[in-house]
């Protein structure tokens, strides 16, 4: 996944054909947080889906450590995360996992059908 901040404060998490190293991903997140401006994360990736470039256990561990160290900054700057379902059914376990992650990180997760709804929801989250 890569951060696409070309439409900031809407920041899209996008699949990329070339996988990032954990350090590259952390550098992107650090740069985003260092802006000091509120933003919303948007993605069409549903938790639990298999993708071509899966993370190793060590990569997940490093990502978790980064989020733990930056939890307050993320909570202060990220207004929420919007998941675009594209009409796909969201397994209850995936929805619960994402909402639990949201509570742990202090973020609100919203689920919408398409990008248009995602943009409206992002605006609503930023206005709070």
Residue pairs with C-beta under 8 A, 6 or more apart in sequence:
1 13
1 14
1 15
1 16
1 20
1 25
1 43
1 45
2 13
2 14
2 15
2 16
2 20
2 25
2 28
3 11
3 12
3 13
3 14
3 28
3 29
3 32
4 11
4 12
4 13
4 14
5 11
5 12
5 32
5 39
8 35
8 37
8 39
9 37
9 38
9 39
9 40
9 79
9 122
9 126
10 39
10 40
10 42
10 119
10 122
11 32
11 39
11 40
11 41
11 42
12 41
12 42
12 43
13 41
13 42
13 43
13 45
14 43
15 45
15 51
19 53
20 28
22 55
22 58
22 59
22 62
22 63
25 63
26 62
26 63
26 66
29 66
29 70
30 70
32 39
33 70
33 73
33 74
33 77
35 77
36 77
37 77
38 77
38 78
38 79
38 126
39 77
39 78
39 79
39 126
40 78
40 79
40 80
40 81
40 82
40 122
40 125
40 126
41 78
41 80
41 81
41 82
42 81
42 82
42 83
42 84
42 115
42 118
42 122
43 81
43 82
43 83
43 84
44 83
44 84
44 85
44 86
45 51
45 83
46 83
46 85
46 88
46 90
46 91
46 94
47 94
47 95
47 97
47 98
47 101
48 91
48 93
48 94
48 97
55 63
67 74
67 105
71 105
71 106
74 105
74 106
74 107
75 105
75 106
75 107
78 105
78 107
79 108
79 122
79 125
79 126
79 128
80 102
80 107
80 108
80 109
80 110
80 122
80 125
81 98
81 102
81 107
81 108
81 109
81 110
82 109
82 110
82 111
82 112
82 118
82 121
82 122
82 125
83 90
83 98
83 109
83 110
83 111
83 112
84 112
84 113
84 114
84 115
84 117
84 118
85 111
85 112
85 113
86 113
86 114
87 113
90 111
95 111
98 109
99 109
101 107
101 109
102 108
102 109
108 125
110 121
110 125
112 118
112 120
112 121
